[in-house]
Amino acid sequence: MAAKFELKKSKSDQFMFNLKAANGEIILTSELYTTKAAAMNGIESVQKNSPLDERYERKQAKDGQHFFVLKAANHQVIGKSEYYKSTSSMENGIASVKRNGPEAKVDDTTV
């Protein structure tokens, strides 16, 4: 299975997407969008910005776990990672988004 963006509706009837690696693991989760068109723009933004290291903000949660946020050129958050136990695991997650984000196809589950 190839990496893909899974576009879906949330419980609150808004739109969101997950970027899934080839193994099916979620590597990036979007914010909520009020329209499908806005969510599709978010996917396009991931495709454009994910190869650029300066777009990643590396963070640490209060419990010590690591995560990252992918931001657009205007500094708006596009998506957030899962939590990782180590910095190296987080860096592997970033590398996966960089590798998969630009080429992943969209699986629209809203239709």
C-alpha positions in Angstrom: 0.0 0.0 0.0 1.3 3.5 -0.9 1.1 6.5 1.5 -2.1 8.4 1.3 -4.1 11.3 2.6 -7.4 10.0 4.1 -10.0 12.8 3.8 -12.9 12.3 6.2 -15.7 14.0 8.1 -15.3 14.4 11.9 -18.1 13.7 14.4 -18.9 17.4 14.4 -19.5 17.3 10.6 -16.3 19.2 9.8 -13.6 17.9 7.5 -10.1 16.7 8.3 -7.4 14.5 7.0 -4.7 12.1 8.1 -1.5 11.4 6.2 -0.9 7.7 6.5 2.4 6.0 5.7 2.5 2.9 3.5 2.1 0.7 6.5 -1.2 2.4 7.4 0.3 4.3 10.4 -1.0 7.9 10.8 2.0 10.3 10.5 0.2 13.6 10.4 -3.3 14.8 11.5 -4.9 18.0 10.2 -6.8 20.7 12.0 -10.6 20.7 11.4 -12.0 22.5 8.4 -15.5 23.8 7.9 -15.5 22.9 4.2 -14.2 20.1 2.0 -12.5 22.7 -0.2 -10.6 24.1 2.7 -9.5 20.6 3.7 -8.3 19.9 0.1 -6.3 23.2 0.3 -4.8 21.9 3.6 -3.7 18.7 1.7 -2.2 20.8 -1.0 -0.3 22.8 1.6 1.1 19.6 3.1 2.2 18.5 -0.3 4.0 21.8 -0.9 5.5 22.4 2.6 6.3 18.9 3.8 9.7 18.7 2.1 11.0 21.8 3.8 12.7 21.2 7.2 12.1 24.8 8.3 8.3 24.2 8.2 8.6 21.7 11.1 8.3 22.9 14.7 9.7 20.3 17.1 8.0 20.3 20.5 8.0 18.4 23.8 4.8 17.8 25.8 4.7 18.3 29.5 4.9 14.5 30.0 8.2 14.4 28.1 6.9 13.0 24.9 7.9 14.5 21.6 5.8 15.7 18.7 6.0 18.0 15.7 3.8 20.6 14.0 3.9 21.3 10.3 3.4 24.9 9.4 2.7 26.8 6.2 4.9 29.7 5.0 2.4 32.1 6.8 3.1 30.1 10.1 -0.4 28.6 10.1 -0.5 25.1 11.5 -1.3 22.5 8.8 -1.0 19.4 10.8 0.3 17.7 14.0 2.1 14.4 14.6 1.3 11.7 17.1 3.4 11.6 20.3 6.8 9.9 20.3 8.8 8.6 23.2 12.1 9.8 21.8 13.5 12.6 19.7 14.9 10.1 17.2 11.4 8.5 16.8 10.0 12.0 16.2 12.7 12.7 13.6 11.8 9.5 11.9 8.2 10.7 11.8 9.3 14.0 10.2 11.4 12.1 7.6 8.3 10.0 6.8 6.2 13.1 6.3 8.9 14.7 4.1 9.1 11.5 2.0 5.4 10.7 1.7 3.7 14.1 1.9 4.5 15.5 -1.6 3.4 12.4 -3.5 0.6 10.8 -1.5 -2.7 10.5 -3.2 -6.1 11.5 -1.7 -8.5 8.8 -0.5 -11.8 10.8 -0.1 -14.0 8.9 2.3 -16.6 11.7 2.5 -18.3 10.5 -0.8 
